[in-house]
Amino acid sequence: MQDRPDAKNLLEAARRVLLDSLLPDLPEARLYDVLMVARCMEIGARALAAGEAPLRREYASLTALTEETGVEEARTTIGPQRDRTDLEQAIEARNRALCQAIRAGEFDGVRAATLGEHLWQTVTDKVCETNPKYVKTLV
Amino acid sequence: MGIDVEAARPALERFIAAAAEADRAAILAIEKLSGGAIQDNYGLDLALETGPVAGRHALVLRTDAPTVIAESHARAQEFALLKVAHGAGVAVPEPLWLCTDTSVLGQDFYLMRRVAGGAAGHIVTKAAAERGNGPDLAAALAREMAKIHRITPDPPDLESLAFLGAPPADPAGAAIARLRGHLDDHPLSHPALEWGLRWAELNKPSESKISLIHNDFRTGNYMVNEGKLTAVLDWEFASWGDPMADLGWFCAKCWRFGAAGEAGGIADREAFYADYETASGRKVDPEAVFYWEVMAHLRWAVTAMHQGERHVSGGETSLDLALTGRRPAELELEILHMIKPRARQEG
């Protein structure tokens, strides 16, 4: 357990200094760079706040999708998840199988709705890290 | 990084003098211009002594950026496209001289006349909203687009465009195959984009009348000076294709820079369609345009993903490329939103 403040808090504090006290002193030509840096810090802070929850949700949803639709290749990739890298590798293996199944037309028809729900949830989680305002424009 | 233009100055001056039939060419100033993840552009102030175009010239030198998307045309081909477009009366920077002698700069480049104005999308859309000239600008763009679409592969009298290959029988199918290839080349899989491409495969427009298409015709890729359109830029993706694809690319939400007008963030869609129909004599097929708008999001997502990869593993560290690598998420969400069965969308 780290001392306080946590990394998210540090990034947010740094971002406020960048935008509130450094930016006004910088020439106009540097504005774009500064905004990009601030954006990276914002994404980093949100990623730290979310932790592994979005990955775990994606994994669980992929598992449910696999069981419901019986995509054979995906089922074989299930393994114990120990850390983040394991989780990411397991998700990627399943996503790869999912992509093949989609391309082969296995989700056309009645399975489309289930896939649609899974993708909407997973992509929403991604956008919540990069640009949460965007999600609201589509709801 | 790009090329060392300063070091190449003497060779560059010799090339230009010969190409312009001048006794001497002097580069008075040279500066790197912003923009273009794929090409490097340099502004050049030039003085020519003697010859048919003696005098001062403001030019742009265009050459390849360090890493290049294989899909974009080489400079020699882009030069040929500019020549054809210029000949057809399309507002483009006049193409002047092409250099394929790599001893001059180390790579191919060409020179074109420098056009006044700015192209940055967020500035163009904001200025249009403030001036209230978005509809006029969009009408001018509709006329330019119509001129491009009047160039057709039959009669096949455009030998200089032979490099474009045979017109595709199924432009949508060809685009899907290309994007799938790019997805396969990426280290991570993208189920939402696969799903979008599957939708695209199952919902192809019934018929396409093939013409030359610009294929990157959007706000951000044309120059505006004092509220007026001065040039359509960035011809490196031009191809034979479905003209509705250009309308879809132009109207796609991802190229409106957050502005309200559905036509490029500067005007109403209906007005743009009407202007295009008047100028081109072609009927706009709204369903086909919608289809190509979905394709626009797919294509931009795949492109952005690969730009991010240039930062991650391509040895081209850049914050701009890095953040572009995170753009696909919102494009994916937009795609899912667009292709949702209509009944669920309403419910």
Interface residues (C-beta under 8 A of the other chain):
Chain A: D33 M36 V37 R39 C40 I43 E92 N95 R96 L98 C99 I102 R103 G105 F107 D108 A112 A113 L115 G116 L119 W120 T122 V123 T124 K126 V127 E129 T130 N131 Y134 V135 L138
Chain B: R180 L183 L188 S189 H190 P191 A192 E194 W195 L197 R198 L202 L319 D320 A322 L323 R326 R327 A329 E330 E332 L333 E334 L336 H337 K340 P341 R344
